[in-house]
């Protein structure tokens, strides 16, 4: 169950970073590790593929030092989802962290 929650958080992180600049897998793995998410390529790349397939990310292949690197950028659809996610995250954080309000 925890893994499913974290996969949702990871997808939101991916959309957030892809909204700032084009991102690629190795960079995302390092950035997510900085936030405490130790991901294998077998977890990250399927998430990227699903986000692309569902229209939240677009992919551009660039040749860097003779190797192909896939860069992902948020789409308009992804941006709309990110805006909605931000609102829901804010509501959830307020409710979950406001422990003393109901006591």
Phi, psi and omega in degrees: 000316180301319180301319179296318177299312183294327177297323175295316178299318181298316179298321177294318176303314181300312179299318180301308183294324179290343176280339181272321181193161176298139183235158176228163190306308183298319179296316179299320179299318179293316181295316179293326176298324178299333179264007177095006179261104177270102185252146170267160174303330180291346174260315184292310187295321174298324177297317178298317181296320178294316179297323177290312181304321183276002174087014180270338177230151169244154185242140174230129178266126177238150175262118181239118181050044176079002181240146177282134175232133181265119177257139181243139179229146179291145175263174176300320178297317178297322179296320178296319179294320179297318178299315179295319179298319179301316179297317180290323177297315180301316179297315181296314180299315179301315182290313185289322184272350178271062188295328186277349187292323183267348185282000000 
